[in-house]
């Protein structure tokens, strides 16, 4: 009889323990119910341990030595961690706003502006960093409805970090004379980013930090990959590449640096805003000057801030939604080049341009396409700030490639127009010139004393988008 009672008491203790754990884990739901709030119960999330159930980046000395341990565990709300490292992990932290939400449109922009191949090369990780259970439940429901395919294919993961893992957020230092609620907001934001970055270490070779209220340029991943390749080819030592000049948007890091960055944000979370800390981190890793690329790949689209619901209409003036890339081609010119401003730079996408000495009548810049194409539109822009404009020139398309010495050109050319105020823009060319072209030539029709800048040449073909000022 005593043995039977002992078994019953043991079972009762286990049941009480389980009940107590359930109460603790659902205390925010129960508290809200007691306060008279109505909400959907939050599904019990999957608990993740950082080391075991996700990729771990072994390239970082921080992880190899177990330095600066960071107590981080995550609740998986939607999606599944990838088992294969991708080229890019994209981190977004989101909290409840007083006026609307931009998270779903932001995700739609990221995925819709990417090709299937680009989507398969990245994983977007969203940290729902608000402790309002109802908001999290509703947000996860929206994401599951809108991005079922991306979640299933491991292109999107949604996480949450419990409140008890955050250090104190009240009564902390008031640097910069910020009011207490502002200090609390920016300090928590640093911690949100710390947890997010800590989780993403190892998911991709590179990590891109974004915010939850932006739109992206088309094929931003391909552009990022190109820029990274350029830095590697030059042997540049870098810690951060910047694809937007706004705040903590469009900042790219190497995966090996993420464990250190996560701990850096965590340790100094109450000292200053995240974009200030980001600058210090870059400098500590011996990159003294920012490496900022234009046009920007991301544009801030939010109107109301997540802090107090204040209006925030900040825009990036260098954003270009269509980061257009011309077809592959070789560019030649007989105009003397100034320093390293080669003719090819007028054709390639990016900040570069051709800058030459004063041209003479008959000088040319010729683009020879790798593959013939039916040209539908041409845009040419010369000069910068009203100076070094090419005043007299005609633009031509050519056929039948020939090689003369070290250069290529075409046997015959047809004029499509002349520059006016240093510019030319022509659309609907396929209606006049239906056959495939192999060359484009800008030929000087009158010499000038001023130097010349050919800022950009953009074309569109039957397979590409219209020529744009990208």
N, C-alpha and C positions, 0 to 999 in steps of 0.2 A: 504493500500500500504506500509506504514512504517512497519507494523507488518510483512508483507511478506518479506521486505528487511532485517529485523532483523533476521528472520529465515534463509534466504539465507546466511547472514554474519556468523551466528552461525555454519551452516553446512560447510561453507568454512573454518572456523577456525578449526573445527574438522578434516577436510580432510588434512589441512596443518600440524596439530599436528601429525596425523598418518604418513604422509609423512616424517616429520622430524624424528620421532622415527624409521621409516624404514631405513632412511639414516644413522642414528647413529648406528643401530644394524648391518648394512651391510657395514660400512665404510671401513673395511679392504678389502672387495671384491672390492668396488668401487675404492679405492686407488690403488689397484693392477692393475685394468683395465686402470686407468688414466696413470699409469706408463708403460703401454704397455705389462703387463704380461698376459698370457692366463691361465685360470684355470676353473675348473668346479665349478659352484656356489654351495655353501654349503647349504644343506637342512636346513631349519629352525629347530633348535634343540628344544627338549622339555625342558622347564625351570623347575628345581626342587628346591623346598625349603627344606632345610635340616631337619627341624623339622617335617613337615607335611607329606611329600611323601616318607618317608623311615623309617626304624626302628630306634628308639632312645634308646640308652643304658641308662637306669635309675639307673644303679648300681653305677655310678660315682658321687662322691660328687661335681665334677666340674659342671656337668649338672644339678644336683638337685638344686644347689644354684644359677645357672646362672652366675658363676664366669668367669672372663676373656672372655667376649663375642668375638666370632670370626665371622667376617662377611664373610659368605661363601654361595654362590649359585652356582648351577651346571647346565650345559647344558648336557642333556642326548642324546648321539649320537647314541647309539645302545643298544639293550637289554632292560630289565625292572627290576627295583629294586625288590628283593624278599620280599614277605610279611611274610616269616617265617625265624626265626633265624637259621642259620646252624652252624655246628661245627667250620668251618674255613672260614674266608674271606682272600683272597690273594690280596695284593695291588701291582700294577706295574705302574710306571710312565714312559712315553716314549716321547722322543722328536726326531725331525728330525736329522739324521746323514748325514754328508757329503758323506760318502761312505756306501751305502746300509742300510738295516734294518734287525734287528734280532727279531722283535716283534712277527711276525706270527710263526716262528719256535719255539720261546719260549713258546707261547700258545699251539702249537701242542704238545710240549714235556709234558707240564703240564697235558693236557687232555689224551694224549695217554698212559702216564705212570700211569694213574689212572683207577681203575675199575669203572663200572657203579655206584656201591654203594658209592665209594669214591667221584665221581663227584657230586652225589646228596647231599653230605655232605659239599660241599664247593661252594663258589662263588668267581670268579676272577674279580676284578675291575681294569680296565685299565684307567688311566688318560692320555689323549693325551694333553701333556703340552706344545705344540708348538703353536705359533701364526700364522704359515703359513697355511692359509685356504686351499690351494690346497693340501698340504701334509695331512691335517686332512681328507679331503674328500676322497682322494685316499686310505688312511689307513683304514678308516671306510668301504669303499667298499671292500677292501681285507678281512677284518675281517668278514663282513656279508657273503661273499662268502665261506670262509673257515670254519666258525663256526656258521652256521645257526641253527643247533640243540641246541648247547650250549646257544645261545642267547635266543632261544624260551623257553628253560627249566629254565631260570633264573640262569644259571651257569656262565654267562659272562655278564658284564655291561661295557659300554664304555662311559667315561665322558670327559668334558672339563670345565675349569674355565676361565672366561673372563679376559682379561688383566687388566681391571680397578680395579680388586679386589687385585692386587698385590701391595705391597708397593714399594718404590723406589728401583731400582737395580743399579743405577749409583751413583758415587761419595760417595760410602760407605767406611767403614773402611777397611784398608789393613792389617789385621792381618796376621802373618806368612810371611810377605813381599811378598805375592802373587801378581802377576801382576793384573791390574784392571779387565781384561776380565775373569781371573780365579776367582776373587772374585765375580764378577757378576754371573758367571756360578754356582758356588757352593752355593751362596746365593739363587738364584732362585730354585735350586734343593731342598734346605731346605723347601722353600715355597710350591713347588710342593708336596713334601711328607706330609707337614702339611695339605694341602687341601685334599689329598688322604686319609690320616689316619682319618681325621675329618669325612669324608663321611662314612668310613667303620665301625665306632663305632656302634656296635649294630647289624651289619649284621651277625656276627659270634660270637661264644663264645671266639674264639681266632683269632688273626690277624697275618698273615705272610707277612713280607716285602721282596719283591724280586726286581730284576732289569729286564730289558727287553732284556737281551742278555745271557740267560743261558739255560742249560738243567737240567732235574730233574731225580732223581732216581725213580725206579719203586716203586709204592705204598708208596710214601713219606708221604701221609696223614695218613695212618695206622701207620707208624713209629712214626710220630709226636704225634698221639693220644696215642700210647704206652708210649712214653717218658713223656708226660704230666701226664698220670696216675701214672707213677713211682714217679714223683715229689710230686703228691698229696698224694700218699700212705706214703711217707716218711715225709710229713708235711713240705717240703722245702718252705722257703720264697723266691720267685723269681719274678723278673720283666721282665727278658728277657731270653729266651732259644735260643741257637745259633745252627743252623744246617748247617752252613758254616763258615769258618774262614776268608772269604773275605769280606771286606767293609760292605755295608749295605744289604747283601744278606742272606736270610735264618734266619732272626731274628723274633722270635715269641713273641707276647705280649698278655696279657689278655685284653679282650675287655673293661673292666672297666677302664683300664689305658689309653685308646686311646684318650679321650678328653683332658686329661692332656698332653699327649705326643704331640698332634697336636698343642696345644698352646705353649708348650715348644719350639718346632721347629720354630714356627712363631715368638715368642718373640726374640729368639737368632739367627735368620736366618743369620745375617751378621757376626756373631762372628767366626764361624769355620765350617769345613765340617760336613756333617750329621753323619758320623760314629764316629767322636769325640763327637758330641752332644749326640749320642745314648749311649756312654759309661757313660757320665755324668748323663744322665737320669737314667740309671740303678743304679748307685751309690747313687743318691738322693733318690731312692726308697729302699735303705738299702741293695741292693744286691751288696756286695763289690767285689766279684770275678765272672768272667764270667762262665757260665755253657755251655760248648761246647761239643757237641756229635760227635762221629766219628763212622763209616765213615760219611763224609758230604753227604747231600742229594741233593746239588745243585752245578753245575759246571759252571764257567764263560766260555762262548764260543765265545764271541765277540772278534774280532781282532782289530777293529777301535773304539776308544772312541767317545762318543757323544760330547766331548770337543775338538774342533779344528780338529777332525778327526785323532787324533794322534793314533799311534799303541799302543794296550794294550793287551798283550798276557798272562796276569796273569791267573794262573790256581791253583785250590785247589788240593794239593797233596793227600788229604784224601778223595776225592770223590770216591764213588762206585756206578755205575749206577744200578747194581743189588743188592739191599739191601736184601739179601736172608734170609728167615726165615725157619728154620727146622720145620718138623712136631712136634706136641706136644708130649712130652716124659718126663719121669722121669730118673734122672741120679744118679747112685750109684758108690761109690769107697771105697776100703779098704786102700787107701793110705792116710796118715796123711795130712790134709789140713793146709796150712799156712794162718793164720788170716782168712779173709772172702772171700778168693779166692776159692769158692766152686766148685765142679765138674760140677754143672748145668751151670756155666758160660761159659764152653767150648762149650756147645751145643747151648745156646741162642745167637741170633744175638746181636752185639754191641761190646763194647770195652773190656768186661770182659774175664777172662780166668781162668782155674784151675791151681793152684800153690801148689805143694805138696813137702813133705820131700823126701829124697832119697828113691827110690822104691827098693823093693826086688823082686826076681824071684817069679812069681805067682800073684803078685799084679795086680789089674784090675780097669778099669773104664767101667761100663756097662750102656748103654742107653736102656731103655725099652719104646717102642713106645706105645702111647695111642691106636692107631689103626694099625693093621698089614698092611704092604705095600710092594709092589714089588720095591726093591731098584735098581736103575739104575746106580748110581754113588756115590762114597765116596771120600771125601777129608779130610785128617787129617794133621794138622800142629802142631809141638811141638817146644818149645824153643822160646827165644826172644833175638835178637841181637847176635845169636850164642851161647848163654848160656842156661843152664837148658834144654837141648835137651834130649828127651827120646830116648836112643840109641838103645835099643833092645826090640822090642815088635811086636806082630802080631795083625792084625785087623780081626775080625770075625763077621759074622752075625748069628743070632740064631732064633729058632722056639719054640713055645709052652711055654708060660709064666708060671713060677712057683713062689710061694712066700715062702721065707725062713726068718722067723723072721720079721724084719722090712724092709727087702729088697726084690726086685723082680729080677728075672733073667730069663734065658731060659733053657729048658731041654738039648738041644743039639746045638752045634755051628759048623760052617764051616769056615775055614780060607779063606780070600780073598786076603791076602798079608801081607808083613812085612814092617815095617818102614825102609826107607833108608834116612840117614842123618836127621832123625827125621820127615820125611814126607811120606805120601802115597796118591796117586791119582789114582783112578780106574774108568773107564767108561765102559758102555756096560755090566754091571753086569747082567741085565735081560736076556741076551743071555745064561749065565751060570747058573743063579739061578732064575728060572722063577716063583717059588712060593713066596708067601708073607712072609716077615720077620717080626719078633716081637722085635728083639734085635740087638744091635751093641755093640761089646766088644773090648776094647783095653787091651791086656794081656801082662804083662811084661815077657820077656823071659830070661832076665839076669839083676841082680841087678847092681846098680851104686852108686858112692859116691856123685855125683852131684844131686842137687834138680831137680825137673821136672816141666815144664810148658806145659800144653796142651792148646795151643793157640786157636784152633778152630777145630770143627768137623762139616762138612757140608755133607748132603746127598741129593740126588735127587731121586724122585720116578716117577712112570709112570704119575702122575698127576702134577708134579712140574717141574721146570726148572732144567737144569744140575747143578750139584754141582759146586760151584764157590768159589773163594777166596774173600768172601764178608766181 
